[in-house]
């Protein structure tokens, strides 16, 4: 079952969405049809933000399982 898109208006929501997708087996379709288009629509300055508790998103993402989102935050 693929993760349903959610409101991705905060870094926290985006990270939660990415982590749910990363936990799915065979998640290529979800990444290509949901996550990639969503990431493309987000303004670049959004990726410079921290989480609501001040954490760096790069510390919370595993580049091995969430590489697409990790690259956007870089």
BELTANOR-V553519 format. One record per residue. SS is DSSP state (A for helix, B for strand, O for the rest). PSI is psi in whole degrees, 0 to 359 (none if undefined). BURIAL is # if it has 16 or more other ideal C-beta (glycine too) atoms within 10 Angstrom, else .. Layout:
BEGIN
SS:PSI:BURIAL + SS:PSI:BURIAL
END
This chain:
BEGIN
O:135:. + O:152:. + O:137:# + O:140:. + O:145:. + O:178:. + O:113:. + O:41:# + O:355:. + O:158:. + A:320:# + A:315:# + A:318:. + A:314:# + A:318:# + A:316:. + A:315:# + A:317:# + A:326:# + A:315:. + A:318:# + A:331:# + A:348:. + O:139:. + O:148:. + O:57:. + O:11:# + A:316:. + A:319:. + A:318:# + A:313:# + A:328:. + A:340:. + A:303:# + A:310:# + A:311:. + A:323:. + A:317:# + A:324:# + A:331:. + A:344:. + O:136:. + O:142:. + A:323:. + A:337:. + A:321:# + A:353:# + A:357:. + O:158:. + O:172:. + O:174:. + O:336:. + O:17:. + O:11:. + O:150:. + O:123:. + A:329:# + A:335:. + A:341:. + A:341:# + O:141:# + O:116:. + O:342:. + O:329:. + O:344:. + O:44:# + A:322:. + A:310:# + A:321:# + A:317:# + A:317:. + A:320:# + A:335:# + O:none:.
END
